[in-house]
Amino acid sequence: MKKSKIIGYLLLVFALYTIVGMVVDDAAYWAAYNYVTIAFSVISGIVLLRQK
């Protein structure tokens, strides 16, 4: 599977988690979500920059 395709699927998962977070509306959920989003952004950015 191409790296960009995997990242696309992960972005769809993040969209679903965002909808869940809007329903749950809990501060602890959003704190964890923010850390996961930052980690994902850094990792996917590095992967995309290294792609030939």
Secondary structure as GFF3:
##gff-version 3
##sequence-region A 1 52
A	DSSP	alpha_helix	3	24	.	.	.	ID=ss1
A	DSSP	alpha_helix	27	50	.	.	.	ID=ss2
###
